[in-house]
Amino acid sequence: MSTAELIYEKAKSLPGKLQSEALGFVDCLSRRPAAPAEAAEWEGLFRRTQTLAAVQSITDDEIAAQIAAYRAGQ
């Protein structure tokens, strides 16, 4: 699922007033002068991170275990 799809799914589950607030927040972010450059920088960082050998060897189960351990305070 893309980031845009994830944002949409989460936003549509909000009550109407909160949907309006979320839309206002997104609108505010999109009007920031640096927003396009920041987005491109983050996308580049994500692409470079995904090419690291250590990242490619991590399984979804290992990620889930790390998240569970963090949430358990370990």
N, C-alpha and C positions, 0 to 999 in steps of 0.2 A: 504494500500500500504506500503510495507516495505521501509526502508530508502534507501536500495540499488536501489530499483525500482524508488523511487523518484529522486535520484541522476541521474539515467540513463535518466529518462524522461526530467529532466531539461537540462542535458548536450546535449541530442540529438536535443534540440531546438536551441542550440547556432550555430552561424556561424562556419565553419570549423576551422579557426585559433583559436577561443576561445575554441573549443572542444579540440584542441591539448594542449592548456594551462591548461584546466581543468584536462586532463589526466595526464599532468606533475605534477600538484599539488597533485592529488590523489596518484600518484606514489611516490612522495616525502614523503607524510604522511605515506604511507605504509612501507617505509624503516626506519622510526624512530624506534630506539630500544624499546622505551616504548609503541609504538602503540598498540600491542596486549593487554598489561596489562591495558592501558588506556581505550580501547574499552570494555574490560570485566568489568572494574570498572563502566563505564557509564551504561552499560546494567544492572548491579546489582542495581544501583541507580534508574534506570527507573522502574525496577520490584518492588523494595521496595516502591517507590512513588505511583505506581498504586494500592498498597494494602491499602493505607491510606483511612480511612472512608470518610474524607472530599473530596478526589478526586473522589471516587466512586459515590458521590451524585451530582456531577456537570454534567449538561446536555450539549450536544453539542450546544444547543441554548444559554445557559449561557456563554459558552466559546466564541462563536461568538459575543455576546453582549459585553463582556469584551474587545475583540480585536477591535471591532468597536469603543468603547469608548476611548481606548488608541490611536487609529489612529486619532480620532477627537480631541485629546488633553485634554481629561477629566481625 
